[in-house]
Amino acid sequence: MMLASVQDKIVSVAKLRAWKLAIVGPSVFWYFPILYALLTTNPTVNPFGLTALVIVLMISASWGFLLNDLFDREADAKSNRADASHGHGLTKTQMEILILSTAAISWVIVFSIGGGYVFKVVLAVNYLWGIFYSTPPVKLKVRRFWGLLANSLMERPLPILVFLTYMGYFNILTILFPVMMELSWSVFKHQAADVKEDIAAHIDTFAAHLGEELSSKIVRDFLNPLSFLMVLSLIVISWLNIAGLRPLMAIVFVLVVTGTSAAYIGEKRGRVTTYFTSTDPPYIIFLNLAYRFVLLPIMALGVLDFRQAYYPLIVLLGATLIFHGYQYSKILEQRHR
């Protein structure tokens, strides 16, 4: 009986959405600045330490989702989200133990991989923002614009700053990359995609405050076109500064422009109708696929060519992209049933 109970709890932990969201969510946007820094400098950072830090940040992202689910239990009970993936297969105490354990594991790894104090401070700020975002009485999540700002900082800008400071990469791009990566896939799009559920659960996000119609308009008319421009900008910056990859980056640029344009025209003419979420029209789907499965692999191949010692990071990237490909295939399968 006790063994069965332990097995049930292990299954409940495995079902938590926090693990999957940390991989399919913000982590893929961390790789570009890391690969770029490796390709444009002569880094001395330990390749295994850098790979471990990516894992730490994935654990940190999972920790943030776990903390959020813990303090949303009552709200989830009022909507359709009171399930095992949101932590309802575990007791509140078990969730608290899991959250503390996750944070402890992260920091044990952090203090074992070296690096200066700056990146540790930025990582600590990232954790602090996570607490402010999810935990009463502050709970920025329900404070509309401040919740959006806090979430935006946690998912991409702060983790990217952690990586770049760990690598000793300090220049104007140290500031620009976190901003550009956030603009390439704004957190607000997640809020807009979840606006119906959040309204039903009485979770007052910024998108819920604006309403479904206005939120959708902001995503459609501003954020999605901005995503396109940001990804093109990343490709152009790479073309300008990574001489060995210029021919491939030129091909990527042409592919992204022609592919997204074709998807956009196809949607307008009613020939392409696949949506992954309400905020992902076909041309954004193509843009995301091109970023994940074309741009990142080409940069990874460049790292293997110029900085072979960093193969552990490339192996981790490969595993991440395989998981992304699997998730995309599941979505497509569901859409075509």
N, C-alpha and C positions, 0 to 999 in steps of 0.2 A: 504493500500500500504506500509506504513512504517513498520507495523507488519510483512508483508511478507518479506520485505527486511531484517529485524532483524533475522527472522527465517532462511533465506538463509545464512546469515553470521554465525549463530550458526551451521548450517549443514556443512558449509565450514570449520569451526574450528574443528568440530568433525571428518572430513575426513582427517585431517592432519596426515601424517605418523609418525610424531614425537611422538605422544602418544603411538602408537603400538610399535615402535622401542625401546622405553625406557623400555618396559616390556619384549618383546621377544628378545631383544638384550643383552646388557651387564649385566642387573640386575640379571639374574639367576646365574652369576658367582660371585656375591657379597655374596650370601648366605652361600657358603661353609666356607669361613674364619670366618664369624660371628658365625655360628653354632659350628664350631670347637672351637672357643674361649669360647663360652658358656659351652661347654662340658668338657673343660680341665682346667677351672679356676672357682673361686667362685666370679662371677661378682657382682658389686654393682650398675651397670648402670641401670637407670630407664627403665623397659621393654617397656613402652609406648613411652618413648623418643627414644629408639633404633628403634622401629617400625616406628615412625614418621620420623626418619632420613633416613630410607630406602625409604620412600615416597619422602622425600626431594631430595634424589639422583636420583630417577626416574624423578622428575620434572626437576632437573638439566640436566639430560640426554636429556629430551625433549627440554629443552631450547637450548642445543647445536645443536640439529637437526634443530630447528626452525631458529636459527641464520645462520646455514649453508645454509638452503633453501632460506633465505632472500638474501644472497649475491651470490647465484647461479642462481638467476632468469634469468639473461641474457643467461647464459650457458644452462639452461634448455630449453629456447626458441629455441635453436639450435638443440635440441635433442627431444626425445619423452617423456621428463619428465616434460613438462610444464602443469601439471594437478593440480587438487585440493589437492591431497595428498602431493604435494611439495609446497603448499601455494599459488598457482595461482588463487584460488577462493577468495582470499583476496587481497586488495590493499597493496602496500608497507607500507603505514602508518599504516594500521591495523595490519600488521605483526609486525611492530616495537612496537606498543602498546602491543601486545600479548607477545612479547619477554620481554619487561620491566616488565609487570605484572607477568609473570612466575618467573622471577628472584626475584622480590619483595616478592612474596608469599613464595618462598623458604627460603629467609633470615629471614622473620618474624618467620617462624617455627623454624629455626636454633637457633635464640636468645631466643626462648621460651622453649627449651628442655634442657638447661643447658650444662654442659661439659666445658672442659678447652679451652684455646685459641689455643692450638696446632691444634686440629681438625678443628677449624674455619679457621686457616691459610691455612691448606692443602686444605680445600674446596674452599677457595678464589683462591688458585693457580689453582685448577681444572677449575674454571670459567675463570681465566685469560688465561689458555691454550686454552679454547674454543674460546675466542676472537681472540687470535693469530692464531688459526687454520682456522677460517672462514672469518676474517675481513681484508679488505685491509687497509693499504698497505702491511702489513706483510703476511697475508693469507698463512700460512704454508701449507695448503692443496695442493697448486699447486707447492710446493717446494720439490717435490719428496721425498727423504728420510726423510727430516725434517717434512714433512706432515705426513708420516707414523709414525714417532716417537711421534709426538704430539697427533695423534689420538689414538695410542696405550696407551699412558699415561692417556688420558682422560677417556677411556671406562672402564678400570679395575684397573690398579695400583693405581691411585689417589683416586678413590672412596673407594677402599678397605682400603687404608691408613686412610681415613676419619673415616671409621667405627672402625678400630682397635685403632686409637688414641682416639676416643670418648669413647671406652670401657676400655681405659687404659691398653691395651694389648701390652706390649713392650718386645720383645725378637727377636731372629734371624728370627722367622717365620713372624714377622711383616714386614720384608723386603722380605723374600722368597715367601710368599703367593701372594703378588701382581704380582711378576714375574711369578710364576708358573701358576696363573690363566690366565695371558695374553698368556703364551705359550700354554695353553690348548686349546685356540681358538684365534689365532692371528688375529689382525685387517687386516693384509695383505691378509688374505683369503677373506675378504669382498671386498678389492680392486681388487683382482684377479677375483672374481665373477662378478664385475661390469666393468671390463676393457673395454669391447666392447662399452658400453654406454658412459664411460668416454672419450674414444678416439673420439667417434662420437661428443661429446659435447666439445671437445678440453680442457678437464680438465686433467692437467698434473700430475696425481698421480704417486707414485713410481711404481705401477704395470703397469700403462699406459706407463711410460718411459721404463720399461724393456720389454714391449711387451706381448701379450697374451700367446705366446708359452712358454717363459721363466718363466713368472709368474705362469702358470699352472704347470710347472715342479717343481718349488720351493714348491708349495703347495703339490703336489702329492708325491714328493720324500723326502721332509724334514718336512714340517709343519704338515701334517696329521699324519705321524708316531710319531712325537714329541707330538702331542695331546694325542695319545694313551699312551705314556710313562708318560706324566704328570698326566693324570687321574689315572693311576695305582699307581703313586707315592703318590697322595693324599689319595688313599685308604690305602696304606701301612702306611703312617704317622698316619692316623686315627686308624688303627689296633694297632699300637705300643703304642698310647697314650690315647686311650679311652677304658679302660678295659671292661666297661659294654657292649660295642658294638662289641667286638672282634669276637664272633661267626657269627654275621650278616655281619661284614666287610669281613670275610673270604669267606662267600657265595658271596658277591658282587664281590670280586676279581676274584673268579672262573667264575662267570657269565660274567664279562667283558672280561676276556681272551678268554673264549670259544665262547661267542657270537660274538665278533669282529673278531675272527679267522674264524668262520664259514661264516660270512658275506663276509670277504675278499676272502676266497676260492670260495664261491658261485659266487662272481663277476668275478673272474678270469675264472671260468668255464662257464660263461654266463648264470647262473641260477638266479642270483639276479641282477636286472638292475635299481632299483629305485634310483634316484638322486633327492635331494631337490634343490640343486644349482649345478653349474658346479664344485664347490670345495668340494662337499659333496658326496663322494663315499659311498656305502652301509655300510662299516664297521665304517665309521665316523658317519653315521646316527645312527647306533646302539649304538656307544659310547656316543653320545649326549643324546639319549633317556635313556640310563642306568644312566648317570650322573643326569639328571633331575628327572626321575621318579622312580629311585631305590635308588641311593646314598643319594640324598638330603632328600627324605621322611624318610629314616632310621635314618639319623642324626636328623631330626625334631622330630621323635618319641623319640629319646634319650633325646632331650631337654625337651620334655613334661614330661618325666619320672624323670629327674634329676633337672630340672629348670622350674617347672610348671608355675612360674610367667611370663615366656616369651611367653605364649600362643598367645598374639597379633601378635608377629612376625611369629609364625607358621601359624596363620590364613592368614596373608598376603602372606606367601610362598604358602599356598594352593591355594589362589586366583590366584597367578602368574602362578602356574603350570597348573591350570585349563585352563587359557588363552593360555598357551603354547600348551596344548593338543588339544585345539580347532583349533589353527593355524596349527598344524601338520595334523589334520584330514582334514582341507581344502586343504592343499597341496597334500595330498594323493588322495583326491577326484579328484582334477584337473589332477593329473598324470595318473589316471586310466580312464579318460573319452575317 
